[in-house]
Amino acid sequence: MNDPHSYPHRNVKWPPKDQMVIGVHAIRELFDHAPERLIRIFTVKGKGERKSELLESCEKKGIPIVYTSLDDLTKMAGSESHQSLVAHIRGRSFLDVKEFLEKTEEQERVFVLMLDQIFDPQNFGAILRSAECFGVDAVAWSKNRGCDLTPVVAKSSCGASEIIPLIRISNLADSVEKFQKGGFEVVAALLDPKSESAFGFKYAPKTVLVVGSEGEGIQPLIQKKADRSIYIPMSGKIGSLNVAQATAVLLALNNLD
Amino acid sequence: MNDPHSYPHRNVKWPPKDQMVIGVHAIRELFDHAPERLIRIFTVKGKGERKSELLESCEKKGIPIVYTSLDDLTKMAGSESHQSLVAHIRGRSFLDVKEFLEKTEEQERVFVLMLDQIFDPQNFGAILRSAECFGVDAVAWSKNRGCDLTPVVAKSSCGASEIIPLIRISNLADSVEKFQKGGFEVVAALLDPKSESAFGFKYAPKTVLVVGSEGEGIQPLIQKKADRSIYIPMSGKIGSLNVAQATAVLLALNNLD
């Protein structure tokens, strides 16, 4: 068995999981918006118009390409969904709540999305992508109560995981209080029709919107600490949207004004 | 090798793929909203609070439970994501455009969601779920230009695939014309900022909203035939939402009034 973190033929180290992005779309977005983050690209020889175009752009920018086997890429990524492209990226930098509050103190409008218990990597990725698309200032999440930033998350996010500011939190309930002391209104998205309707809801200039998992929702302590709660009125028989869809709707409604 | 469509020990036929729903949530929704569709449930002996609760409810209603092995369930479903529950359901009935137009002729407001080239089963499922949640009157799609209704779609849709009226179409472009002749305005969702903004957009009383795949979008012929086009204004660096999120946003905006 080869050491899974060293590429035997070329003596190039394999990227650790938290410094890896897979898939053509995610790597393309990263190349377009943060090319300095790309250390090198692992791929296999072969066709694929979009892939070739991306590799050419990388080569022009001086980002090294390492050719390896499909099997190695799958081992490297721990998933078969790499589309023959694995990027080794420079480590992410995370903010803590204090740093974020200092950084945005002078900003008139600040919108933070906080995630509670989002364990599904595809939902996590889709939420990061929506958050980036709708110009959310940061996503706050706790890897103790949610999914870690895996290569599958990065791919599902279409690279947004590498572009959007991330606040890594150890205790979500404590950080809710910190945001409130920093002048933020904390809004919990619930399935409860006794909450305010999200249609027509006016978010405060500084808002933390908390969304929870489909199964478990938002933990009771955070629901209790929240200043307000909202729900999305629905007209079907099935009670609730998938959390990634619900979050996209809430973020879009915030962008209406 | 056993015949994969007959259960050897109990002489119970395995459900064909198009008469199968998997997963606890999807089967629960079906039980709650269309129990007459359930022929029988296949499961394994074992724990799981939600599962037991569901099985008890089924037994009370006289829906037979067949105990089998985990391995058989996986073979039956063609996927490991069955959560130990596979339901054999009575076949879906589909509408054609003509039937649907006749059925809704007297209805003042009718909203149809048309899907073009949605091949990813999880996106297809999530879109069906959003459509059901937001009270869409029917979803029209062509299995020639999109995903078929597989057990994974049914699960991702949380059972919505079995509840929402479905219009199965062989030629999407032809059906666009049929809807237009029936008094419908056809609106294409595009990524093109020259389209009308979805924020503040007023849908006609009878509307067909067409959404396309992320990669390919809506086929040019349908774009050309559409009466209007809309896009979702975004403020991030990444150009586009995932199609399931984008569709949820467009459906929510339609529910605003």
Interface residues (C-beta under 8 A of the other chain):
Chain A: E29 D32 H33 Q122 A126 R129 S130 E132 C133 F134 G135 C158 G159 A160 I163 I164 F199 G200 I232 P233 M234 S235 G236 K237 I238 S240 L241 N242 A244 Q245 A246 A248 V249 A252 L253 N255 L256
Chain B: E29 D32 H33 Q122 A126 R129 S130 E132 C133 F134 G135 C158 G159 A160 I163 I164 F199 G200 I232 P233 M234 S235 G236 K237 I238 S240 L241 N242 A244 Q245 A246 A248 V249 A252 L253 N255 L256
